[in-house]
Amino acid sequence: MRFLWSILLLLVANAGVLWACSTVLFPELFAVVPATLQGYLITAGIFIILHYTLYPLLRVVFGALSLFLLGLTSFLVHGVMLWVQAVGMSYFSLGAALEVQAWWLYLVVGVLLALVNMVVHWFTD
């Protein structure tokens, strides 16, 4: 039951971060299409699936770099996952799309998503 509660909180929190990035922080450079509740929830849900499947693999790949950066590679890993999600959503018709106009936005939004995921995991564990 705690796992489902964690997934629900992650879904709402990640959708909130994506909404804030696309409407408040970077409205010209970052967009979730369609900009509806369903679009944000689909995009956040796909990110959660990537978080539980791709994140552990990328942590292993960037493990040596993590030693030098004192654990800050988590932000880089979330940025890479966001890029993989944007590319994947452009190839598959999933009901929503993620449009990012600048490469540095992957890192910035990745940092925001990493911080939100860290807080949600802290509250649910």
N, C-alpha and C positions, 0 to 999 in steps of 0.2 A: 504494500500500500504506500509505503514511503517513496518507493521508486516512481510510482504514478504521480504522486504529489510533486516530486521533483521535476518530472517531465512537464507537468502542467505549469508549474512556476517558470520553468525555463522557456516554455512556449510563449507565455504572456510577457516575460521580461525581454526575450529576444525580439518579439514583435514590437514591443515598446521602443527598444533601441533602434530598430530599423525604421520605425515611424519617425522618431526624433531626427535621425540622420537624413531622411528623405524630405522632411517638411520644415524642420527648424534649423539644423546645423548646416547641411549641404544641399539645399533644394535644387540648385542648378546642376550639380555634379553627380548626385546619387539618387537613384529612383527605384522604387518597387512598382512594377506595372502588372496589374492594375493597382492603383493606390486605394484599395478598399481593405476592409478588415480581413476578408478572405485572402487577398493577396499577401498581406503581411503575415497572416497565420500560416499560409502555405510556405512562404519563404523561411519563416522561423522554424517550421517543422522540418524542412529539409536541412537547415543548419544543425538542428538537434540530431538528426540522423547522422550527419557527417561528424558531429562532435563525438558520438558514441562509436563510430566505426573508423573514421579516418584519423581522428585526433591521436589515438594511441600509436598508430603507425608513424605519423609525422613526428611524434615526440621521440621515437626511437631513431628516426632518420636525423633529426636535429639534436640528438643527445650530446654529441661531442661539442657542438657549438654552444650548448646550454652551459657547459662548464666554464667557458670563457666569458659568457654574457651574464653569469650569475642567475640563471633561470628566466631571463627576459625573453627567451625564445618562445614562450607561450603566446606572447603577442604576435610574433612572426607566424607561428603555426596557425593561429586564428585568422590572420590575414591571408595565408595560403588557402585555408579552407574556404574562406569567402570567395577567393578567386576561382577555386574549383567549382564552387556552387554557381557562380555567375556563368562560367563556361558551360557547365552541365545543364543549367536551366535554359540556356540559349539553344542547345541542341535538342532537348526533349520538351514536348508540350506538357507542362505540368500545371497549367492554369495561372501561372505567374512568371514574371521575369525580373531579373535583377540587372539594372543598368548602372554601370560605374564608369565615369568619364575620365578619371585620372588614376594612375597606378597607386599613388600614395594614399588614396582613400581606402584601398584594401587594408593597409596597415592601420590607419586611424580608426576605421570602423572595427577592425579586428581587435584593436586595443580596447575599445568600448565594449565589444561583445565578450572579450576575455574577462574584463572586470565585472561585468554583470553576471556572467556564468560563475565566476569565483564567489561572488556574494551569495548567489542562489545556492550553490553547493555548500557554502559555509552554513547557511540557515537550515538546509534540509539534512545535513549529515550529523 
